[in-house]
Amino acid sequence: MQDEIEFRRAADAALELLKRHLIEREDENEDGFEVEEQGGVLNVIFEEPPGKFVITPNAPVRQIWISALSTSFKLDWSAGEFVLARTGEKLLPLVDRLIDEQLSR
């Protein structure tokens, strides 16, 4: 298990990579969402249909949590990446899938 410093480094790097990816997607595709960062938390805000995803590190349990589509997704550190255990999805593809689901509502 990671100690808190290792977790924070891994989570910060993963969220920074995700933020850059989402900003590129926002700029290129004009999908109808906006990305904001506040205190290490990423917010993805949708215009149509209205909605908001919150992506945050949770240091005490060493997970990244995503609140999206009325569901909580808890990703664990595994083999150098944050992964949703029940599906095996990695952070970035999972967020892309959730965004696509939100936009197709």
C-alpha positions as CSV (number, residue, x, y, z in Angstrom):
1,M,0.0,0.0,0.0
2,Q,1.2,3.5,-0.8
3,D,2.0,6.0,1.9
4,E,0.2,9.3,1.8
5,I,3.0,11.2,0.1
6,E,3.2,8.6,-2.7
7,F,-0.5,8.6,-3.1
8,R,-0.7,12.4,-3.3
9,R,2.1,12.4,-6.0
10,A,0.3,9.7,-8.0
11,A,-3.1,11.4,-7.6
12,D,-1.8,14.8,-8.5
13,A,-0.1,13.5,-11.6
14,A,-3.2,11.5,-12.7
15,L,-5.5,14.4,-12.1
16,E,-3.2,16.8,-14.0
17,L,-3.1,14.5,-17.0
18,L,-6.9,14.1,-16.8
19,K,-7.4,17.9,-16.6
20,R,-5.2,18.5,-19.7
21,H,-7.0,15.7,-21.6
22,L,-10.4,17.2,-20.7
23,I,-9.4,20.7,-21.6
24,E,-8.2,19.5,-25.0
25,R,-11.5,17.6,-25.5
26,E,-13.4,20.7,-24.4
27,D,-11.5,23.0,-26.9
28,E,-11.5,20.6,-29.8
29,N,-15.0,19.2,-29.7
30,E,-17.0,21.8,-28.0
31,D,-18.9,19.0,-26.4
32,G,-20.9,21.3,-24.1
33,F,-18.9,20.9,-20.9
34,E,-16.5,23.1,-19.0
35,V,-13.6,21.9,-16.8
36,E,-12.7,23.7,-13.5
37,E,-10.1,23.0,-10.9
38,Q,-10.6,24.1,-7.3
39,G,-8.2,23.1,-4.6
40,G,-7.1,19.8,-6.3
41,V,-10.7,18.9,-7.2
42,L,-11.8,18.7,-10.8
43,N,-15.3,19.7,-11.7
44,V,-16.8,18.9,-15.1
45,I,-19.9,21.1,-15.6
46,F,-22.4,20.3,-18.4
47,E,-24.7,22.8,-20.1
48,E,-27.1,20.4,-21.9
49,P,-28.2,18.2,-20.3
50,P,-27.3,20.0,-17.1
51,G,-25.0,18.1,-14.8
52,K,-21.8,18.1,-12.8
53,F,-19.1,15.6,-12.2
54,V,-16.7,15.9,-9.2
55,I,-13.4,14.1,-9.4
56,T,-11.4,14.2,-6.1
57,P,-8.5,12.4,-4.4
58,N,-9.4,10.7,-1.1
59,A,-6.0,10.4,0.7
60,P,-7.3,8.5,3.8
61,V,-8.4,5.5,1.6
62,R,-5.8,6.1,-1.2
63,Q,-8.5,6.4,-3.9
64,I,-9.7,8.8,-6.5
65,W,-13.4,9.3,-6.3
66,I,-15.7,10.4,-9.1
67,S,-19.2,11.5,-8.5
68,A,-21.1,11.3,-11.8
69,L,-24.4,10.2,-13.2
70,S,-25.9,9.8,-9.6
71,T,-23.2,7.2,-8.9
72,S,-19.9,7.2,-6.9
73,F,-16.9,5.5,-8.6
74,K,-13.9,4.7,-6.4
75,L,-10.7,4.0,-8.2
76,D,-7.7,2.2,-6.6
77,W,-4.0,2.5,-7.4
78,S,-3.1,-0.7,-9.4
79,A,0.0,-1.4,-11.6
80,G,0.9,2.3,-11.9
81,E,-2.6,3.7,-12.6
82,F,-5.9,4.4,-11.0
83,V,-8.4,1.7,-11.9
84,L,-12.1,1.0,-11.2
85,A,-11.9,-2.5,-9.7
86,R,-15.3,-3.8,-10.8
87,T,-14.7,-3.0,-14.5
88,G,-11.0,-2.7,-14.9
89,E,-11.4,0.8,-16.5
90,K,-8.6,3.2,-16.1
91,L,-9.2,6.8,-15.0
92,L,-9.1,8.6,-18.3
93,P,-11.2,6.1,-20.4
94,L,-13.7,5.9,-17.5
95,V,-14.2,9.7,-17.4
96,D,-14.5,9.8,-21.2
97,R,-17.2,7.1,-21.1
98,L,-19.1,8.9,-18.3
99,I,-18.9,12.2,-20.3
100,D,-20.3,10.5,-23.4
101,E,-23.1,9.0,-21.4
102,Q,-24.0,12.3,-19.9
103,L,-24.0,14.1,-23.3
104,S,-26.2,11.4,-24.9
105,R,-28.9,11.8,-22.3
